[in-house]
Amino acid sequence: MMHSDLMPQMTPTTPLQDGESVQHSFHPDRAAYWRDHAWLAAGAMACGMAILMILGNPHIWTGAIGGLAAIAVRAFYLASDELKARWDMTETRLLGPQGRHMRLVEIAKIRKLGSAVQVITHAGDKHLLKFQADREDTIARIERAQAIAGNR
């Protein structure tokens, strides 16, 4: 097994069916990624300080440093993969990273979740199209494709 076989595939690997073509690709937005992590860092900093204050630590400011460091390490470590993730939409299916795929007629609900768009199937499977620059546009594109495919 080669080293590259161990790396997660962040683009769709599901083969297209005969006559099927990609109508639109959904890519993560770099600004949305960093904005989300800035909010996470602010929350982690506040939590770290609150915990140290509750514990009676006189150096509560170190909680802010710890929270910021934890989220910053996470953000920089995951950025290379998360910003490569792509979802492709065909006339009949939504194809995602790591072999995820569903028919448009299987989608029961689409909703906003932070900067992501969550797609929920009738079977209850949940998928995230993360860090979307324009969640409304992402939802509208999927719903239009569903209408054409006969789902709405």
C-alpha positions as CSV (number, residue, x, y, z in Angstrom):
1,M,0.0,0.0,0.0
2,M,1.4,3.4,-1.0
3,H,1.4,6.3,1.4
4,S,-1.1,8.2,-0.8
5,D,-3.6,5.3,-0.3
6,L,-3.7,6.3,3.4
7,M,-4.7,9.9,2.6
8,P,-8.4,10.7,2.6
9,Q,-9.8,11.6,-0.7
10,M,-11.3,15.1,-0.4
11,T,-12.8,15.1,-3.9
12,P,-15.6,12.9,-5.2
13,T,-14.4,9.4,-6.1
14,T,-17.8,8.0,-7.1
15,P,-17.8,7.3,-10.8
16,L,-20.3,9.1,-13.0
17,Q,-23.1,7.0,-14.6
18,D,-23.6,6.8,-18.3
19,G,-24.9,10.1,-19.6
20,E,-24.3,11.9,-16.2
21,S,-22.2,15.0,-16.0
22,V,-21.2,17.4,-13.3
23,Q,-23.5,20.4,-13.3
24,H,-21.9,22.3,-10.4
25,S,-19.1,21.9,-7.9
26,F,-19.3,23.2,-4.4
27,H,-15.9,24.3,-3.0
28,P,-15.1,25.5,0.5
29,D,-14.4,29.2,1.0
30,R,-11.1,30.1,2.6
31,A,-12.5,33.2,4.2
32,A,-15.4,31.2,5.7
33,Y,-12.9,28.6,7.0
34,W,-10.8,31.2,8.8
35,R,-13.9,33.2,10.1
36,D,-15.3,30.0,11.6
37,H,-12.0,29.2,13.3
38,A,-11.8,32.8,14.7
39,W,-15.2,32.3,16.3
40,L,-14.1,28.9,17.7
41,A,-10.9,30.5,19.1
42,A,-12.9,33.2,20.8
43,G,-15.1,30.6,22.4
44,A,-12.2,28.4,23.4
45,M,-10.4,31.4,24.9
46,A,-13.5,32.4,27.0
47,C,-14.0,28.8,28.1
48,G,-10.4,28.4,29.1
49,M,-10.5,31.6,31.1
50,A,-13.8,30.7,32.8
51,I,-12.5,27.3,33.8
52,L,-9.4,28.7,35.4
53,M,-11.4,31.4,37.2
54,I,-13.7,28.7,38.6
55,L,-10.7,26.7,39.7
56,G,-9.4,29.8,41.5
57,N,-6.3,30.1,39.3
58,P,-4.9,33.7,39.6
59,H,-3.5,33.5,36.1
60,I,-6.8,33.3,34.1
61,W,-5.3,35.0,31.1
62,T,-3.4,31.7,30.4
63,G,-6.7,30.2,29.5
64,A,-7.0,32.6,26.6
65,I,-3.6,31.6,25.4
66,G,-4.4,27.9,25.7
67,G,-7.7,28.2,23.9
68,L,-6.2,30.3,21.1
69,A,-3.3,27.9,20.7
70,A,-5.5,24.8,20.6
71,I,-7.8,26.2,17.9
72,A,-4.9,27.7,15.9
73,V,-3.1,24.4,15.8
74,R,-6.3,22.7,14.7
75,A,-7.0,25.3,12.0
76,F,-3.6,25.2,10.5
77,Y,-3.4,21.4,10.7
78,L,-6.7,20.8,9.0
79,A,-6.7,23.7,6.5
80,S,-4.9,21.7,3.8
81,D,-7.5,19.0,3.7
82,E,-10.7,21.0,4.6
83,L,-10.0,23.5,1.9
84,K,-9.6,20.8,-0.8
85,A,-13.0,19.2,0.0
86,R,-15.3,19.3,-2.9
87,W,-18.9,18.2,-3.6
88,D,-20.1,17.7,-7.2
89,M,-23.7,17.8,-8.2
90,T,-24.9,16.0,-11.3
91,E,-28.4,16.0,-12.9
92,T,-29.4,13.3,-10.4
93,R,-26.9,13.0,-7.6
94,L,-24.8,14.8,-5.1
95,L,-21.2,13.3,-4.9
96,G,-18.9,14.1,-2.0
97,P,-15.5,13.4,-0.6
98,Q,-14.5,10.0,0.7
99,G,-17.1,8.1,-1.4
100,R,-20.2,10.0,-0.1
101,H,-23.0,10.1,-2.6
102,M,-26.8,10.3,-2.7
103,R,-29.5,10.7,-5.3
104,L,-31.2,14.1,-5.3
105,V,-34.5,12.4,-4.7
106,E,-33.1,10.9,-1.5
107,I,-32.6,14.4,0.1
108,A,-35.3,15.1,2.7
109,K,-34.0,18.3,4.2
110,I,-31.4,21.0,3.5
111,R,-30.5,23.5,6.2
112,K,-27.9,26.0,7.2
113,L,-25.5,25.0,10.0
114,G,-22.9,27.7,10.7
115,S,-21.1,28.3,7.4
116,A,-22.0,24.8,6.2
117,V,-25.0,23.4,4.4
118,Q,-26.4,20.2,6.0
119,V,-28.1,17.7,3.7
120,I,-30.2,15.1,5.4
121,T,-31.5,12.1,3.4
122,H,-34.8,10.3,4.0
123,A,-32.8,7.5,5.6
124,G,-31.5,10.0,8.1
125,D,-27.9,10.2,6.8
126,K,-26.4,13.7,7.3
127,H,-23.8,15.3,5.2
128,L,-22.0,18.7,5.5
129,L,-20.9,20.9,2.6
130,K,-18.5,22.9,4.8
131,F,-17.4,26.5,4.7
132,Q,-19.7,27.7,1.9
133,A,-19.2,31.3,1.0
134,D,-22.9,31.7,0.1
135,R,-25.1,29.1,1.9
136,E,-28.3,30.5,0.3
137,D,-26.9,30.0,-3.2
138,T,-25.7,26.5,-2.3
139,I,-29.2,25.6,-1.0
140,A,-30.9,27.2,-4.0
141,R,-28.7,25.3,-6.5
142,I,-29.5,21.9,-4.8
143,E,-33.2,22.7,-4.6
144,R,-33.3,23.7,-8.3
145,A,-31.6,20.5,-9.3
146,Q,-34.0,18.5,-7.1
147,A,-37.0,20.2,-8.9
148,I,-35.5,19.3,-12.3
149,A,-34.9,15.8,-11.1
150,G,-38.5,15.6,-9.9
151,N,-38.0,15.7,-6.2
152,R,-39.7,19.0,-5.3
